[in-house]
Amino acid sequence: MGFLNPLLLVGLAAAAIPIVVHLFNFRRPQRVDFSTLRFVRQIEATAMRRMRIRQWLLLALRTLAVLFLVLAFARPTRTADAGVFEEGTARSLVLVLDNSRSMTLRDAQGALIDQARGLGVAVIEATGAGDERTLLPVARPVEARIVPYTTAGPVLDAIESTPALAGAEALTAAIARAGSVLEGAQHLRREIVIVSDLQAATFSDSASATLPEGIDLTLLPLGARAQVNTAVTDVRVVSRIVEPGRPVQIEATVVRYGGRPGTVGAALLLDGQRVAETAVDVVPGEPVRVPFTVTPPARGWLGGEVRIEADAAAWDDARFFALRVPPPPRVLLVRGDGQRADLVALALGVAAESGGVALNEIAEGALPGADLDQYDAVVLVGPASVGDPGRLAAFVGAGGGVLAFPGDDVDALNPMLAALGAGRIDGAVGESGGDVLGTTTDLDLDHPLFAGVFDAARPTPEAVDLRKVARYRSGGADETTLIATQTGAPLLQEVRRGEGSVLLFGVAPDLGWSDLPQRGLFVPLLYRAAAYLAAGSSIADTGELTAREGGTIRVEGVGPGTALRLVGPDGVTLTPLQRTVPGAVVLDVGDAVARAGLYRVVQSDRTLRVVAVNEDARESDPAALAPAEAVRRLEAATGRPVRLVEGAAGLASDGERAGTPLWTYFLALALACLIAETLVTTRRRPEVAA
């Protein structure tokens, strides 16, 4: 038995009032004059016994009347363990319905989402006429209204139309929302019923969802067997330098959850065209990295996807990606006073003539007035001064790149290096035009700078003879030696800061320092260095969003006037919130983007970029918790006991109804006690004393 108003039970202390009155109410007997006491003494013993019995009977009746009245106002309710949702005292109920993507899987009883709808319908149909009912899907449709209904019809209709969607929140978060809904509930009796396949991923959030006292939790698990699913969980562009007509490396990750080892086919599509395919050997629980090589035909944004053979969970058989083939890098060549820059200008000029770079050349003295925001990379050739070193450091941190050659004054680059937090140049070894000091040794061939430069027949370049080398000592910055030498000083060092990098050569582009300008590596190395530095963070900015979670998209090259629109794969157009930042417009995309696929950011009829929207890869793992473990986690998160009910059979009881109100019985008992007390009192005879 439970009480709907348990605080009123403190009124039970009032039962002590009749006892106190009885103990301290010593009434004086009346004095009556008689001619003789002989007859009174004969009946004295019998009268006293009757009086004591009557007094104790009155005390008991009065005390019970107070007790029964207090219990009636506390609204006692009879409960039974055989059933959970029987009719009785009106309640406010929230049905937390799991409609995550794992519910699209099937077992012997059919699709899990259909089973969940059936259980949800049974729960709502078991409610009473005066109950409040609220449906709360864990993956909420955009049009869903989380409001209580006093009739079952709207909730039943909502259950039947609830689809399995991406973007499901953690089960504890959904329960916390259900608790918030019940804070304003109409009835004191409050319940949360959870229908779920107990997918472990939905329990990944360990955040507390502590519920107040008085809210009952019931868990209805479904799903009778272990599920098997193979999914594409990730796609990334490996190549840092992306150019039209040049191979680009793309890597996908395929995972099989459950089942047995096997082989699945995988294909890569670029702008809707199948351009590569392979077979993937999968082992349950082990991610497999699948490499692809594609050749983008032109510059601009391209949309692609990696797709595997269809299985029961079709929603994660494909994963989308966006590939940006950037425009030619804008390069500023700065000539140091009195330094040879002709060989560098010649090498970059060849790339400029073919459209590989957009080159602008200035003297050292014009550098302070140059607008660095108009360039992607700056090439310094032997400057005597770098002007404001903090300005160059900020340019690098924001995603720009600097390619630096020392000059006659090798220490002139140290202010810039200090601003970057890098090492310093301590003079030079050797003399220009002198004897050969040594040659180059190791190259970091795994670095993107050298990807695709050397063919299989000649995997490494010829050694470079060195006559003079700047003595660079690395510092505490994020830096790597890309080409080492026998002198101990690097020929090429990379210093990374923020979103950009600095490539520091140890020699000037002068044959007196080394024979590097005569080597076949020189021209492609400069061109790829410009492309690598210009890429900055643009390759990392793949423009990927997670379905129903939203995010921000940075769009460059936006013209004045017309607002940007987001066009989905189904042709539906959205106009997200947009704000202007230096050099770009940022779109704030909300949870309205619910469908996975490739979206285009459009201004008028011009496509400015492509955005890939994918579903959360964590939902691909269908592994489920045991019901007992799920109960344990929910109890730990909510601080409330959780009742586990297996199947629809436990929704109702064939015996006594649970939740039957008992206050009317206690009120009747209190009235009976008061009536009896009245009858006893009216028949009482006055006490007689001598």
Protein Blocks (a to p, Z undefined) as FASTA:
>chain_A
ZZfblmlmmmmmmmmmmmmmmmmmccdddddddfbfklmmmmmmmmmmmmmmmmmmmmmm
mmmmmmmmmmmmnopadddfkbmkbccddddddddddfbfklmpccfkopfklmmmmmmm
mmmmmpcfkbccddddfbdcfklccdddfbfklmmmmmmmpccdehiacfklmmmmmmmm
mmmpmbfbdcdddddehiaklmmpmcdcbdcehiacddddehjbdcdddddfbdcdfblb
dcehiacddddddddeehidddddddddeehiafbdcdddddehiacddddddddfbgcj
ddddddddddfblmlmpccddddddddddddddddehiafklmmmmmmmmmmnopaccdd
ddfklmmmpcfklpfbdcdehiabehjaklmmmmmmnopacdddddfblmlmmmmmmmno
pacdehjedjehiacfbdcfbdcfkbmklgokacfklmbccddddfbdcdddddfbdcdd
fbdcfkopafbdcddehjbccdddfbdcbfklpmklmpmklmmmmmmmmmmmmnmmmmmm
nopacehkapadddehiaehiacddddfkopacdddddddehiacddddfklmbgcdddd
dehjacfbdcdddddfklmpmcdcdfklmmmmmmmmnopacdddehjklmpcfbdcehia
fklmmmmmmmmmmmmmmmmmmmpccdddZZ
